[in-house]
Amino acid sequence: MNLDAAGDAAALRDAIVRKLTYDLGRSRSGARDRDWFLATALAVRDRVIDRWLDVTRATYEQGEKQVYYLSLEFLVGRLLRDSVSNLGLTETLKEALAPLGVDFDAVRLAESDAALGNGGLGRLAACFMESLASLNIPAFGYGIRYEHGLFRQILREGWQHEYPEDWLTFGNPWEFARPEIAHDIGFGGSVESVRVSDNEVRQVWHPAETVQAVAYDTPVVGWRGRHVNTLRLWSARALDPLKLEAFNFGDHVGALADRMRQEAISKVLYPSDETPAGQELRLRQEYFFTSAALQDLVRRHLRVYGDLRSLPERVAIQLNDTHPAIAIAELMRICVDLHGIPWDEAWAITQGSISYTNHTLLPEALESWAVPLMERLLPRHMQIIYLINAHHLDAVRAAHPGDVRLLASVSLIEEGHGRRVRMGHLAFVGSHKVNGVSALHSDLLKKTVFRDFHALAPDRIVNKTNGITFRRWLQQANPGLTGLLVDALGPRVLDDAEALDGLAPLAEDAGFRDRFAAVKLANKEALAALIRQQLDLRVDPHAMFDVQIKRIHEYKRQLLNILETVALYDAIRAQPHLNWVPRVKIFAGKAAASYHRAKLIIKLAHDVARVVNGDPTVRDLLKVAFLPNYNVSLAEMIVPAADLSEQISTAGMEASGTGNMKLALNGALTMGTLDGANVEIRERVGDPNIFIFGLTTEEVETRRRDGSHGAAAIQASPRLGEVLEAVESGVFSPDDRGRYRELMASIRGHDYFMVGADFDSYFEAQRRADTRWEDSAAWWRSAVLNTARVGWFSSDRTIAEYAEEIWRVPVRR
């Protein structure tokens, strides 16, 4: 260690001890891992603040355009290793902690996962925030500071139970509370028409209820620490925290009731929407953070530039999915009602500032809200939406006179089965650009959910294939592979994801393949230890680790994977003389609290695991592990250890996926359908290095259109028929033999997700994977090529494309 490094380590050590003593009130002898984490995080945070303040000040002094990224989720995970790595302090910190007798890994593992998201949407937002900072693009992320996040998944006898996440119990050392930055968010009430001149009548909203949105800021450090942006999350605070009169009269609970109801807005991510109260809370959440974000950025803009008309030149507002789509109406309200800007000018400001990312083709995921709920909760916004719709339909009617079908299709109000506001339609109409998140998805947007809109505005939909930050998902999650890559390609690979291309020739080098495989084995040994610790299950690290980690949903088809597992189990028992490839099937993921069929799929996975893992006749050739409470930290353990990556959604239903990119980057071979970004992964890694199976998007649509029935697939596949019969007859659920009858009936019937239709193709593709695994040189050649050829899937590339084509902001690498 050189003298400068030693001095820096000593200075950091002193800072950590000072934080431990004077901020936490702990002695070195009495400090636990969590105390050391808090002290370390605070010391590291101090090294960020000066740069953070300098960047913020320079942005306004230089008049730079800012990006505002609005997302209901920011699944950032643990931040210590992320910040330390991006600051280039990893080795310095280890050297600082060692003389104190403190282990860096123990310290970082003491940090709680920030429970600010659910899955790919939130993790994408976190990757984008890191890439925005790494590309020196001034940006704010806006979301909600959930006190309890989604939920903590506890599995009892295979059944999912939801408990509140307690990630804030010991505080969050990365955030800065900003109680002075608070915005009033109104709900309900009435709208009054007020004449302000002979020619002007202004609408004045009188909310019946007001909640304050209070800011909490987290600095987001870019690569090499050159740039720091802000993640600003909003917490709900009641204006009147206590009804003192009621309290003094002895109604101690009732005195707090209004406060609890108002502050529930920032308690839990995705509250169950099975009840009207749950639906209302979701809408309140979405308007709460969107209004706070817009009020905040408008306040900042006016302070610097003085006029809202320049907003599109200085501000780019990106809506991450339809959750913040109410921003269209809210920005119009701010312009028209609060600042007196004429409607047409306000609409130009709104459209010019806002763009929208669509993440789904599922009709149920394209949000809509009942008109009566909107009229009651956001009466002024409902007026504005009606007026936007009137102008919009007038223009359509003028261009396409007499086309009643088209008018009904593109109206912002759905008139069937109860009138509803279509938030995807609102987001499309109010944005200057709409993007899909993979080439296939963007193409399907034009042909399906936004087909008529695309005909009206053919230049509006563009593609921005998702990406992941390699700093988190390679350098931090897989330091062994990172070290190997640096040795092979030089340090440039740390700064430029495209440098991975240089790895391709080494796929033919047997010595390099062996080193690559050794790194993978070490990662698998670590995951095997975690599986044993959490599940009391021994797995062989030399077996193929076959991984499906994602939100539990029928279209993602964990059920297909489980049924193939049953078929493999039966085959191993029936033909023990064959040379079966040892496999460990690894699942992780949460089902939405109200998604009962997804919960049943989790239970089936556990029932199958119980039978398979306890059967000595399979001779450890097959193991099944379902790891509970899937989060970013668990993904960081699983992704580097995966051999096979299950990306098996029904074709045409996954917008993009990012887990497919993380796993391929870490040398896993993809088992996938031609869906989402799998199409682009195949183009880059090549057909020999990916296992593609199943129906195409067009074939799926043809079968659905023709009313194809699952019975035909079952009749053509004796293997599938035997699996379904075993599951529905209670072989895996002897305590309740009818438990899975309805679930299997969904496959025998319409089979909307094509589980039966794709079963044989999937089973055959898995046997192709077995054959490849048996040829060690071929497997590791493909694994190396997967890592080598996915540099394009960096979120830096994605953000650079957004910056150039949608936001019109410069990128400075």
C-alpha positions in Angstrom: 0.0 0.0 0.0 1.4 3.4 -1.0 1.6 6.3 1.5 -1.3 8.2 0.0 -3.5 5.1 0.2 -2.4 4.4 3.7 -3.2 8.0 4.7 -6.6 7.9 3.1 -7.4 4.7 4.8 -6.3 6.2 8.1 -8.4 9.3 7.6 -11.4 7.2 6.7 -10.9 5.0 9.8 -10.8 8.1 12.0 -14.0 9.4 10.4 -15.7 6.1 11.0 -14.7 6.0 14.7 -15.8 9.6 15.1 -19.2 8.8 13.6 -19.5 5.7 15.8 -18.7 7.8 18.9 -20.3 11.1 18.4 -23.2 10.4 16.0 -24.2 7.0 17.4 -23.0 7.2 20.9 -21.3 3.8 20.8 -17.9 2.6 22.0 -15.7 0.5 19.8 -15.9 -2.4 22.3 -19.7 -2.3 22.4 -20.4 -1.7 18.7 -22.2 -4.4 16.7 -22.1 -4.9 12.9 -25.1 -2.6 12.4 -23.4 0.1 14.4 -20.3 -0.2 12.3 -22.5 -0.1 9.2 -24.2 3.1 10.2 -20.9 4.7 11.2 -19.3 3.7 7.9 -22.3 4.8 5.8 -22.2 8.2 7.5 -18.5 8.6 6.9 -18.8 7.6 3.3 -21.8 9.9 2.8 -19.7 12.8 4.0 -17.4 12.2 1.0 -20.3 12.6 -1.3 -21.9 15.8 0.0 -19.4 18.4 -1.4 -19.6 16.9 -4.9 -23.4 16.7 -4.6 -23.8 20.3 -3.7 -21.3 21.4 -6.3 -23.1 19.5 -9.1 -26.5 20.9 -8.0 -25.3 24.5 -7.9 -23.5 24.2 -11.3 -26.6 22.8 -13.0 -28.5 25.9 -12.3 -25.7 28.3 -12.8 -25.0 26.9 -16.2 -28.7 26.6 -17.1 -28.5 22.9 -17.9 -31.6 21.0 -18.8 -32.7 18.5 -16.1 -34.3 15.1 -16.3 -37.1 14.3 -13.8 -37.8 10.6 -13.5 -41.1 9.8 -11.9 -41.5 6.2 -10.7 -43.7 4.5 -8.1 -40.8 2.2 -7.4 -37.0 2.6 -6.9 -35.7 -0.8 -5.9 -32.2 0.5 -5.0 -31.2 -2.4 -2.6 -28.3 -2.0 -0.3 -26.3 1.2 -1.0 -23.0 0.9 0.9 -21.2 -1.3 -1.6 -22.7 0.7 -4.5 -21.5 4.1 -3.2 -18.1 2.8 -2.1 -17.5 1.1 -5.4 -18.5 4.1 -7.5 -16.3 6.4 -5.3 -13.4 4.0 -5.8 -13.1 3.4 -2.1 -13.6 -0.3 -1.8 -10.0 -1.3 -1.0 -9.5 1.9 1.1 -12.5 1.1 3.2 -11.4 -2.5 3.8 -8.0 -1.2 4.9 -9.6 1.3 7.1 -11.8 -1.3 8.8 -9.2 -4.1 9.2 -7.2 -2.5 12.1 -10.5 -2.0 14.0 -11.2 -5.7 13.7 -14.2 -5.1 11.5 -15.0 -7.2 8.4 -16.3 -5.2 5.4 -18.6 -8.0 4.3 -20.2 -8.2 7.8 -20.7 -4.4 7.7 -22.3 -4.3 4.3 -24.6 -7.2 5.1 -25.9 -5.4 8.2 -27.6 -2.9 5.9 -31.3 -3.4 5.2 -32.6 -3.6 1.7 -34.5 -0.5 0.9 -38.0 -1.7 0.4 -38.9 0.7 -2.3 -40.0 -1.5 -5.1 -41.2 -4.9 -6.2 -39.4 -6.1 -9.3 -38.1 -5.2 -12.7 -39.9 -1.8 -12.8 -38.2 -0.6 -9.6 -34.9 -2.1 -10.3 -34.9 -0.5 -13.8 -35.5 2.9 -12.2 -32.6 2.3 -9.8 -30.3 1.3 -12.7 -31.4 4.4 -14.7 -30.7 6.7 -11.8 -27.2 5.3 -11.4 -26.6 5.6 -15.2 -27.9 9.2 -15.3 -25.3 10.1 -12.7 -22.5 8.1 -14.4 -23.3 9.9 -17.7 -23.2 13.3 -15.9 -26.8 14.1 -16.7 -28.5 16.3 -14.1 -31.5 14.4 -12.8 -33.9 14.0 -10.0 -35.7 10.8 -9.3 -39.2 11.2 -7.7 -41.1 8.5 -5.8 -42.5 7.6 -2.4 -40.6 6.9 0.8 -42.5 3.8 1.7 -42.2 3.1 5.4 -42.9 -0.6 4.9 -42.3 -1.1 1.2 -44.1 -4.0 -0.6 -44.0 -6.8 2.1 -41.7 -9.3 3.7 -42.5 -12.7 2.4 -42.7 -15.5 5.0 -43.4 -19.0 3.7 -45.2 -21.4 6.1 -45.6 -24.9 4.7 -45.3 -23.4 1.3 -48.0 -20.7 1.7 -47.0 -17.1 1.3 -47.8 -14.8 4.2 -47.2 -11.0 4.0 -45.6 -9.0 6.8 -44.5 -5.4 6.9 -40.9 -4.7 5.9 -39.0 -3.0 8.7 -36.2 -1.6 6.7 -36.4 1.8 8.4 -36.4 0.5 12.0 -32.8 1.5 12.6 -32.9 4.6 10.3 -31.6 5.2 6.9 -28.1 6.8 6.9 -28.1 7.7 3.2 -31.0 10.1 3.3 -31.4 13.7 4.3 -34.7 14.7 5.8 -35.9 18.0 4.3 -38.9 19.0 6.4 -38.6 22.5 5.0 -39.4 21.1 1.5 -43.1 20.2 1.8 -46.0 20.5 -0.7 -49.7 20.5 0.0 -51.5 17.7 -1.8 -55.3 18.1 -2.0 -58.0 15.5 -2.3 -61.8 15.7 -2.8 -63.8 18.9 -2.3 -65.4 21.0 -5.0 -64.5 23.3 -8.0 -65.6 26.9 -8.1 -65.8 29.0 -11.3 -64.4 32.5 -10.5 -64.6 35.3 -12.9 -61.3 37.2 -12.9 -62.1 39.5 -15.9 -64.7 40.1 -18.5 -63.1 37.5 -20.7 -61.8 35.0 -18.3 -63.3 32.6 -15.8 -60.8 30.6 -13.7 -61.6 27.3 -12.0 -60.6 27.2 -8.3 -60.3 23.8 -6.6 -61.2 23.8 -2.9 -59.9 20.4 -1.6 -61.8 18.9 1.3 -58.6 17.4 2.6 -54.9 18.3 2.4 -51.9 16.1 3.0 -48.3 17.4 3.1 -45.6 15.7 1.0 -42.3 16.0 2.9 -39.0 15.5 1.0 -36.3 13.0 1.9 -33.2 13.2 -0.3 -30.7 10.5 -1.1 -27.5 11.3 -3.2 -27.0 9.0 -6.1 -23.3 8.6 -6.9 -22.2 8.0 -10.5 -19.2 6.0 -11.6 -15.9 7.3 -10.4 -17.8 9.8 -8.2 -17.7 12.5 -10.9 -21.4 13.3 -10.7 -24.0 13.0 -8.0 -27.8 13.3 -8.6 -30.7 13.3 -6.2 -33.4 10.7 -5.4 -36.1 12.6 -3.7 -38.8 10.5 -2.0 -42.0 11.9 -0.5 -43.4 11.0 2.9 -47.0 11.8 3.8 -47.5 14.0 6.8 -50.9 15.2 8.2 -51.3 18.9 8.6 -53.2 18.3 11.8 -51.4 15.4 13.5 -53.7 15.3 16.5 -57.3 16.3 17.1 -56.5 17.8 20.5 -60.1 18.4 21.5 -61.1 14.8 20.9 -58.0 13.6 22.7 -58.8 15.7 25.8 -62.3 14.3 25.8 -60.9 10.9 26.1 -61.1 9.7 22.4 -57.4 8.9 22.2 -57.7 6.6 19.3 -60.2 8.8 17.3 -58.0 11.8 17.8 -55.4 10.1 15.7 -57.7 8.5 13.1 -57.4 11.3 10.4 -53.6 11.3 10.8 -53.3 7.6 10.3 -55.6 7.6 7.2 -53.7 10.4 5.6 -50.2 9.1 6.4 -51.2 5.6 5.1 -50.3 7.0 1.7 -46.6 6.4 2.3 -46.9 3.2 4.4 -47.0 0.4 1.9 -46.3 -0.2 -1.8 -49.2 -1.6 -3.9 -51.8 -1.9 -1.2 -54.3 -4.6 -2.1 -56.9 -3.2 -4.5 -59.5 -5.9 -3.8 -61.6 -3.4 -1.9 -62.8 0.1 -2.8 -60.7 1.5 0.0 -57.6 -0.2 -1.4 -58.3 1.2 -4.9 -58.7 4.7 -3.5 -55.5 4.4 -1.6 -53.6 3.4 -4.8 -55.0 6.4 -6.6 -54.1 8.7 -3.7 -50.5 7.4 -3.7 -50.1 8.0 -7.4 -51.5 11.5 -7.3 -49.6 12.3 -4.1 -46.1 11.7 -5.4 -46.8 13.0 -8.9 -48.3 16.3 -7.6 -45.4 16.7 -5.1 -42.9 16.1 -7.9 -44.5 18.6 -10.3 -45.0 21.2 -7.7 -41.3 20.8 -6.7 -39.8 21.0 -10.1 -42.1 23.9 -11.1 -41.1 25.8 -7.9 -37.4 25.2 -8.7 -37.9 26.2 -12.4 -39.6 29.4 -11.6 -37.0 30.3 -9.0 -34.3 30.1 -11.6 -36.0 31.0 -14.9 -39.1 32.9 -13.8 -41.5 31.7 -16.6 -43.2 28.3 -17.0 -43.3 28.8 -20.8 -39.6 27.8 -20.9 -40.3 24.5 -19.1 -39.9 22.2 -22.2 -36.5 23.8 -22.9 -35.2 23.2 -19.4 -37.0 20.2 -18.1 -37.6 16.6 -19.3 -40.2 14.7 -17.3 -40.2 10.9 -17.8 -43.2 8.9 -16.6 -42.1 5.4 -15.7 -45.3 3.4 -16.6 -48.9 4.7 -16.1 -48.6 5.2 -12.3 -47.6 8.9 -12.7 -49.9 9.5 -15.7 -52.0 11.9 -13.7 -49.1 14.2 -14.3 -50.7 15.3 -17.6 -53.8 16.7 -15.8 -51.8 18.0 -12.9 -49.3 20.0 -15.0 -52.3 21.4 -16.9 -53.9 22.4 -13.6 -50.7 24.1 -12.4 -50.3 26.0 -15.7 -53.9 27.0 -16.2 -55.3 27.4 -12.7 -52.3 28.5 -10.7 -50.4 30.5 -13.3 -53.1 31.7 -15.6 -51.6 30.3 -18.8 -54.1 29.9 -21.7 -55.1 26.3 -22.4 -53.4 25.9 -25.7 -50.1 27.3 -24.4 -50.4 25.0 -21.3 -51.0 22.0 -23.5 -47.9 22.8 -25.5 -45.9 23.1 -22.3 -47.3 19.8 -21.0 -46.7 17.8 -24.2 -43.3 19.4 -24.7 -42.1 18.5 -21.2 -43.5 15.0 -20.7 -42.7 11.6 -22.2 -44.0 8.2 -21.2 -42.5 4.7 -20.9 -44.9 1.9 -21.4 -44.0 -1.4 -19.7 -46.8 -3.8 -20.6 -49.1 -5.1 -23.2 -51.4 -6.7 -20.5 -54.7 -4.8 -20.6 -55.2 -5.2 -16.8 -51.8 -3.5 -16.2 -52.7 -0.5 -18.3 -54.3 1.3 -15.4 -57.8 2.8 -15.5 -59.8 4.4 -12.8 -63.5 4.5 -12.3 -64.9 7.9 -13.2 -66.9 8.3 -10.0 -63.8 7.7 -7.9 -61.9 10.3 -9.9 -64.7 12.8 -9.7 -64.9 12.4 -5.9 -61.1 12.3 -5.2 -59.8 14.6 -7.9 -62.7 16.7 -9.2 -60.6 19.4 -10.9 -58.5 16.8 -12.7 -61.5 15.0 -13.9 -62.7 18.3 -15.5 -59.3 18.8 -17.1 -59.3 15.2 -18.4 -62.8 15.7 -20.0 -61.6 18.9 -21.7 -58.4 17.2 -22.9 -60.5 14.4 -24.3 -62.9 16.8 -26.0 -60.1 18.6 -27.8 -58.4 15.3 -28.7 -61.6 13.8 -30.1 -62.5 16.9 -32.0 -59.1 16.6 -33.8 -59.7 12.9 -34.5 -63.2 13.6 -35.7 -62.0 16.3 -38.1 -59.4 14.0 -39.6 -61.6 10.9 -39.7 -65.2 12.0 -40.0 -67.8 9.4 -39.2 -65.4 6.8 -37.8 -67.2 6.0 -34.6 -65.1 2.9 -33.9 -61.9 5.0 -33.9 -63.4 7.7 -31.6 -64.4 5.0 -29.1 -61.0 3.3 -29.3 -58.9 6.5 -28.7 -61.2 8.2 -26.2 -59.6 8.8 -22.8 -62.9 7.6 -21.3 -63.9 3.9 -21.6 -67.7 3.8 -21.9 -68.4 0.0 -21.4 -69.1 -1.8 -18.1 -68.8 1.4 -16.0 -67.1 4.5 -17.2 -63.3 4.6 -16.6 -60.4 6.9 -17.3 -57.8 5.1 -19.4 -54.5 6.3 -17.9 -52.4 4.8 -20.7 -54.4 6.8 -23.3 -54.0 9.9 -21.2 -50.2 9.4 -21.0 -50.0 8.8 -24.7 -52.0 11.9 -25.7 -50.1 14.2 -23.2 -46.6 13.1 -24.1 -44.4 14.1 -27.0 -42.7 10.6 -27.1 -43.9 7.2 -26.0 -41.4 4.4 -25.8 -41.5 0.7 -25.4 -38.7 -1.2 -23.7 -37.6 -3.8 -26.2 -37.7 -4.0 -30.0 -40.5 -6.6 -30.0 -42.5 -4.8 -27.3 -42.3 -1.4 -29.1 -43.4 -3.1 -32.4 -46.3 -4.8 -30.6 -47.3 -1.4 -29.0 -47.9 -0.1 -32.5 -49.9 -3.2 -33.5 -52.0 -3.8 -30.3 -52.7 -1.5 -27.4 -51.8 1.7 -29.2 -52.5 0.7 -32.8 -55.1 3.4 -33.4 -52.9 6.0 -31.6 -50.0 5.0 -33.7 -52.0 5.6 -36.9 -52.9 9.1 -35.6 -49.3 9.9 -34.5 -46.9 7.6 -36.3 -43.7 9.3 -35.0 -44.6 9.2 -31.4 -43.7 5.6 -30.4 -40.0 4.9 -30.3 -38.0 2.0 -28.8 -35.6 2.2 -25.9 -34.5 -1.4 -25.0 -34.0 -1.7 -21.3 -30.5 -2.0 -19.8 -28.8 -2.8 -16.5 -26.0 -1.1 -14.6 -22.9 -3.3 -14.9 -21.4 -1.6 -11.9 -24.0 -3.3 -9.7 -24.7 -6.5 -11.5 -21.1 -7.4 -12.5 -18.5 -5.4 -10.6 -20.3 -5.6 -7.2 -22.3 -8.7 -7.4 -19.6 -10.8 -9.1 -16.1 -9.5 -8.0 -14.5 -12.8 -9.0 -15.7 -12.6 -12.6 -14.8 -8.9 -12.7 -11.3 -9.6 -11.6 -11.0 -12.2 -14.3 -12.3 -9.8 -17.0 -9.9 -7.0 -15.9 -7.0 -9.5 -16.1 -8.1 -10.5 -19.6 -9.2 -7.2 -21.1 -7.6 -4.5 -18.9 -9.2 -1.9 -16.7 -11.1 -0.3 -19.6 -13.8 -3.0 -19.1 -14.7 -1.2 -15.9 -15.6 2.0 -17.7 -17.0 0.8 -21.1 -19.4 -2.1 -21.2 -18.8 -2.5 -25.0 -15.2 -3.6 -24.1 -16.7 -6.9 -23.2 -16.7 -7.7 -26.9 -12.9 -8.4 -26.6 -13.7 -11.4 -24.5 -15.2 -13.4 -27.4 -11.9 -14.8 -28.8 -11.1 -16.2 -25.3 -14.1 -18.5 -25.5 -11.8 -20.7 -27.6 -9.1 -20.7 -24.9 -9.5 -23.8 -22.7 -7.5 -22.3 -19.9 -9.6 -19.2 -19.8 -12.8 -21.3 -19.9 -11.5 -23.2 -16.9 -10.9 -20.0 -14.9 -14.3 -18.8 -15.9 -15.9 -22.0 -14.7 -13.9 -21.8 -11.4 -15.4 -18.4 -10.7 -18.8 -19.7 -11.4 -18.2 -22.7 -9.0 -17.1 -20.4 -6.2 -20.3 -18.4 -6.6 -22.4 -21.6 -6.6 -20.7 -22.8 -3.4 -21.7 -19.5 -1.8 -25.3 -19.9 -2.9 -25.4 -23.5 -1.9 -24.3 -22.4 1.6 -27.2 -19.9 1.7 -29.7 -22.5 0.5 -28.6 -24.9 3.3 -28.8 -22.1 5.8 -32.2 -20.9 4.8 -33.9 -24.2 3.7 -31.8 -26.9 5.5 -31.3 -28.3 2.0 -28.0 -29.7 0.7 -27.4 -29.0 -3.0 -24.4 -30.0 -5.1 -22.5 -26.9 -6.5 -21.3 -29.1 -9.4 -24.9 -29.6 -10.5 -26.5 -27.3 -13.1 -28.1 -24.4 -11.2 -31.3 -23.8 -13.1 -32.8 -20.4 -12.0 -36.1 -18.6 -12.3 -36.2 -15.5 -10.1 -38.9 -12.9 -10.8 -42.4 -11.8 -9.7 -44.8 -14.7 -9.6 -47.3 -14.3 -12.4 -49.1 -16.6 -14.7 -47.6 -15.0 -17.8 -44.1 -15.5 -16.5 -44.9 -19.2 -16.3 -43.3 -20.5 -13.2 -46.1 -23.1 -13.5 -44.6 -24.4 -16.8 -41.2 -24.7 -15.0 -42.8 -26.6 -12.1 -44.6 -29.0 -14.4 -41.5 -29.7 -16.3 -39.8 -30.4 -13.0 -42.5 -33.0 -12.3 -41.9 -34.6 -15.7 -38.2 -34.7 -15.1 -38.7 -36.2 -11.7 -40.9 -38.9 -13.2 -38.4 -39.6 -16.0 -35.5 -40.0 -13.6 -37.5 -42.5 -11.5 -38.7 -44.4 -14.6 -35.4 -44.6 -16.3 -32.7 -44.6 -13.7 -30.2 -46.2 -16.1 -29.9 -43.0 -18.2 -27.1 -40.5 -17.7 -29.2 -37.7 -16.2 -27.6 -34.3 -15.7 -27.8 -33.3 -12.0 -29.9 -30.2 -11.6 -30.9 -27.7 -8.9 -34.1 -25.9 -9.7 -34.0 -22.5 -7.9 -37.0 -20.3 -7.6 -37.6 -17.0 -5.9 -40.3 -14.3 -6.2 -43.3 -12.8 -4.5 -46.9 -13.0 -5.5 -49.1 -9.9 -5.1 -51.0 -10.1 -1.9 -54.4 -10.4 -3.7 -53.2 -12.7 -6.6 -54.5 -16.0 -5.2 -53.5 -18.1 -8.2 -49.9 -16.9 -8.0 -49.9 -17.8 -4.4 -51.1 -21.3 -5.3 -48.2 -21.6 -7.8 -45.8 -20.9 -4.9 -47.5 -23.6 -2.8 -47.2 -26.1 -5.7 -43.5 -25.3 -6.0 -43.1 -26.1 -2.3 -45.2 -29.3 -2.5 -43.1 -30.5 -5.5 -39.9 -29.6 -3.7 -41.0 -31.5 -0.6 -41.7 -34.7 -2.6 -38.6 -34.5 -4.9 -36.1 -33.5 -2.2 -37.3 -36.2 0.1 -37.2 -39.0 -2.5 -34.0 -41.1 -2.2 -34.7 -42.8 -5.6 -33.7 -39.6 -7.5 -30.2 -39.9 -5.9 -29.6 -36.2 -5.7 -30.0 -35.8 -9.4 -32.8 -33.3 -8.9 -33.3 -30.8 -6.1 -35.9 -27.9 -5.9 -35.3 -24.8 -3.8 -37.7 -21.9 -3.3 -35.8 -19.1 -1.5 -38.1 -16.7 0.4 -38.4 -12.9 0.4 -36.8 -12.2 -2.9 -35.1 -8.8 -3.0 -32.0 -7.2 -4.6 -29.6 -8.6 -2.1 -30.8 -12.2 -2.7 -30.6 -11.6 -6.5 -27.0 -10.5 -6.0 -26.3 -13.9 -4.6 -28.3 -15.9 -7.1 -27.4 -14.2 -10.4 -23.6 -14.8 -10.3 -24.3 -18.5 -9.4 -26.8 -19.3 -12.2 -26.0 -21.7 -15.0 -29.3 -21.6 -16.7 -31.6 -18.5 -16.9 -35.3 -19.2 -17.2 -37.0 -16.5 -19.3 -40.0 -18.4 -20.3 -42.9 -16.0 -20.5 -45.7 -16.5 -22.9 -44.6 -14.9 -26.2 -45.9 -11.4 -26.6 -46.5 -10.7 -22.9 -43.2 -9.7 -21.4 -42.3 -6.1 -22.3 -38.5 -6.6 -22.0 -37.2 -8.2 -18.8 -33.9 -7.2 -17.2 -33.2 -10.3 -15.2 -32.4 -12.0 -18.6 -29.7 -9.4 -19.1 -28.2 -9.7 -15.6 -28.0 -13.5 -15.8 -26.5 -13.5 -19.3 -23.9 -10.9 -18.3 -22.9 -13.3 -15.5 -22.4 -16.2 -17.9 -25.8 -18.0 -17.6 -27.3 -19.5 -20.8 -30.9 -18.4 -21.4 -33.7 -20.8 -21.7 -36.4 -18.6 -23.3 -39.2 -17.8 -25.6 -39.0 -15.2 -28.3 -40.4 -12.6 -26.0 -39.3 -9.2 -24.8 -35.5 -8.6 -24.9 -34.9 -12.3 -25.3 -35.2 -11.6 -29.0 -32.3 -9.1 -28.9 -30.2 -11.3 -26.6 -30.5 -14.0 -29.2 -29.4 -11.7 -31.9 -26.3 -10.8 -29.9 -25.2 -14.0 -28.3 -26.1 -16.2 -31.4 -28.5 -19.1 -31.8 -25.9 -21.8 -30.6 -25.6 -20.0 -27.2 -29.2 -19.7 -26.2 -32.1 -22.2 -25.9 -35.2 -20.9 -27.7 -38.4 -22.8 -27.6 -42.2 -22.4 -27.9 -44.8 -20.5 -29.8 -44.0 -17.1 -31.4 -46.1 -14.1 -30.6 -48.0 -14.5 -33.9 -48.7 -18.2 -33.1 -50.0 -17.4 -29.7 -52.4 -14.8 -31.1 -53.6 -17.2 -33.8 -54.4 -19.9 -31.2 -56.2 -17.5 -29.0 -58.2 -16.1 -31.9 -59.1 -19.6 -33.1 -60.2 -20.6 -29.6 -57.6 -23.3 -29.3 -58.2 -25.5 -26.3 -55.7 -27.0 -24.0 -57.1 -30.5 -24.5 -55.5 -30.7 -28.0 -52.0 -30.1 -26.5 -52.6 -32.7 -23.8 -53.9 -35.3 -26.3 -50.7 -34.8 -28.3 -48.5 -35.1 -25.3 -48.8 -38.2 -23.1 -46.1 -36.8 -20.8 -48.0 -33.6 -20.2 -51.2 -35.6 -19.5 -49.4 -37.8 -16.9 -48.0 -34.7 -15.1 -51.4 -32.9 -15.0 -53.1 -36.1 -13.7 -50.5 -36.5 -11.0 -50.8 -32.9 -9.8 -54.6 -32.7 -9.9 -55.1 -36.1 -8.3 -53.1 -35.0 -5.2 -49.8 -36.9 -5.6 -48.0 -33.7 -4.4 -50.8 -32.6 -2.0 -52.0 -35.7 -0.1 -53.3 -33.5 2.7 -55.7 -31.8 0.2 -56.0 -33.8 -3.0 -58.2 -31.2 -4.7 -55.9 -28.3 -4.0 -54.6 -28.0 -7.6 -57.6 -29.2 -9.5 -58.7 -25.8 -10.6 -55.2 -24.7 -11.5 -54.7 -27.7 -13.8 -58.2 -27.1 -15.2 -57.0 -23.8 -16.5 -54.5 -25.7 -18.6 -57.0 -28.3 -19.8 -59.4 -25.5 -20.7 -58.6 -22.3 -22.6 -54.9 -22.3 -21.6 -54.6 -18.6 -22.1 -50.9 -18.6 -21.1 -50.0 -21.5 -23.4 -48.5 -23.7 -20.7 -49.8 -26.9 -22.2 -49.1 -25.7 -25.8 -45.4 -25.0 -25.0 -44.8 -27.9 -22.7 -43.3 -30.4 -25.1 -41.1 -27.8 -26.8 -39.9 -26.7 -23.3 -39.1 -30.2 -22.2 -37.1 -30.8 -25.4 -35.2 -27.6 -25.0 -34.3 -28.6 -21.4 -32.9 -31.9 -22.7 -30.8 -29.8 -25.3 -29.5 -27.9 -22.3 -28.6 -31.3 -20.7 -26.7 -32.3 -23.8 -24.8 -29.0 -23.8 -23.9 -29.3 -20.1 -22.4 -32.8 -20.7 -20.0 -31.3 -23.2 -18.1 -29.1 -20.7 -16.1 -27.3 -23.4 -19.2 -26.4 -25.3 -21.1 -25.2 -22.3 -18.4 -22.9 -21.0 -17.7 -21.6 -24.5 -21.3 -20.5 -24.7 -21.2 -19.1 -21.1 -18.1 -16.9 -22.0 -19.8 -15.8 -25.2 -22.9 -14.7 -23.3 -20.8 -12.5 -21.1 -18.8 -11.2 -24.0 -21.8 -10.2 -26.2 -24.2 -8.5 -23.9 -22.3 -5.2 -23.4 -25.0 -3.5 -25.4 -27.5 -4.1 -22.6 -25.9 -1.6 -20.3 -28.3 1.0 -18.9 -25.6 3.6 -19.9 -26.5 2.8 -23.5 -30.2 3.0 -22.8 -29.9 6.3 -21.0 -27.7 7.8 -23.7 -30.5 6.9 -26.2 -33.2 8.5 -24.0 -30.9 11.6 -23.7 -30.3 12.0 -27.4 -33.7 11.1 -28.8 -36.3 11.9 -26.2 -34.9 14.3 -23.6 -32.5 16.3 -25.8 -29.8 16.6 -23.1 -26.1 16.1 -23.6 -24.2 13.1 -22.4 -20.7 13.6 -20.9 -18.9 10.3 -20.3 
